[in-house]
């Protein structure tokens, strides 16, 4: 199990049971325990250089994830957004159109997959203060939401592939596709 320099969390890797378990709803968002988990997740995703992370990825089977899109080495075209805690999320509506694009995952290091996702979704969730939010998300932000919600349902991006032919090593992805993104 790899740990960070802060040693307050480790990222669960593919094969760990927590990644295949449906996470439980959060009852008391304002509790110290929940607020500390959110803070830890914010730190974890920042240190790992990700654009999102779900609580199961740091060994907590709770229905919480962080979205924090930003351009980086892995996703140079990612739009910039403030880190946002998403609690007890649900998708209310899906567009008819799906788009296939490359995804990676902190729990599936060194791999990328060409994953079909809905182009636009309408979502409802609770924020860090316990306020209900409803938004329509499109493009890369909608992709992050769907990817992280999968984690809360015991799935990874590999489960969404249409074919194993759509799976590639990250080093080969960089060689073939990074310059075109």
N, C-alpha and C positions, 0 to 999 in steps of 0.2 A: 504494500500500500504506500503510495507516494504521499508525502506531506510537504507542506510549504514551509518557508522559513519561519512563519508565525506559529506553525504546528497546532493551529486551532481547528483544522479541518483537513480532510483528504478527499480527493475526488474519486468516487466509486467508478470502477472500470467495468466494461462489458463483461457479463458473466456473474457479477455480484447480484444476489437475490433482491436487494433493495431497488434495483433498476427494473425488475420484472413484477413489482408489486404495485397495485393501485394505492396511491397516497390517500390519506384521510383528510377530511375537511378540517380547517382551522376554526376552532370555537371562539377563542379569546385573542383577537388580533392585538389588543393593547397590552397583553400580559408582557412582563419582562422577558419571559422565555421566547415568545414569538418575536418581539422586537430585536432581541439579541440574535436570533436565527436570521432574521432579515439582514441585520448588520454584517453578520458573518458571511452570508451569501453575497452581499455587495463587495466585500473584501475578496472573497474567493474568485468571483468573476473578473474583478479588476486585475488581480495578480495573475490569473490564468490567461488573460488577454481575450476572453470570450465576449460574445455579444448577448449571451443569456446563460442562465444556470437555473436548474430546478433543485428544490430541497432534497429530493432523493439522491441527487448527484453528490451531495455531501452527507449522505447517510441519515437523512431525516425524512421519514415517510409522511410528509405534510404537503397539502395542496398550495404550495407557494412557488413562484419562480420570479426571477429578476430578468427584465429586458433592458439592455443597455447598448443599443446599436451605436457603433462608431467605426470609422474607417480604420483598418488595421492590416497587418500582413496577411491574415487569413481571409479577410473580406475587405479589400481595398475600396470597393464602391459602396460600402454600407453607409446609409444616412446617419447623421448624428442625432441622438436623442438622449435625454437625461436618464440615468438609471431609475427604473421604475419597478416597485414591488407589485406583483400581481398575485392576489390571494383568492382562493376558491373560484377560479376562472371557469367560464363556460362560453361556448360559441353558440350564438343565437341564430346566426344565418351564414350560409356559405354562398359564394357566387357560383354560377354554373361553370365558369372557366377555371381550369387548373393550369399551372405553369410548372415545368420541370426546371430545376436549377440545382447547383452543387451545394451540398451541406456537409459540414463536419460536426464533430461533437467532442467535448472535453472528456467524455466517458468512453469514447471510441477513438483514441488517439491514432494518428498516422493513417486514417482512412477518410475518404470522401465518397459521397453517394449522390447520384443524380435523382433527386426526390421530387415527385409531383406534389404540389400543394395548391390549395385554393388561392386564387389571385386576390380575392377580397373576402373579408369576414367581418361580421358584426359580433362584438364580444361584450360580456359583462363580467365584472370582477370587483373585488374590494381592494382599496388601496391601503397603504401602511397605517393610515389613521382610521380605517374601518369604514370609509365612505364608499358607497356603491358608485361605480363608473360604468358607462356604456360608451363604446367607441366603434367606429368602422375603421378597420386597418387594411392597408393594401401593400402589395409588393413585398419587399424584404422584411418589413416590420410584421406583416401578416405571417410570413414564413417563420420568423422567430417565435411568434406566439404559438403557432401550430406545433413546432418542434418541441418547445418547452412543455406544452400541454400534453404531448405524447409521453414525456417523462413522468408526468403525474398519473398517467394511465398505464404505466408499466411497459411502455414501448420505447424503442429508439428509432432513429432515422432508417436503420437497416430494415426494420419491419415495414417501412413504407415504400421500399424499392419495388419497381415493377419487374425487375430482373436483376439477377446477380451480376449481369453484364454492366450494370450501372454503378458498380462498386469499384473504386480505384484507390491505390495507395496515395497518400498525400504528397509524397515526393514525386510520384509520376504525374499527379494533378498539377503540381507547380511546373513541372517540365513541359507538359502539354498545353495547359490552359491559363496559367497565371498571367502571362503577358497579354492575353486577349481580354482579361477582365479589367 
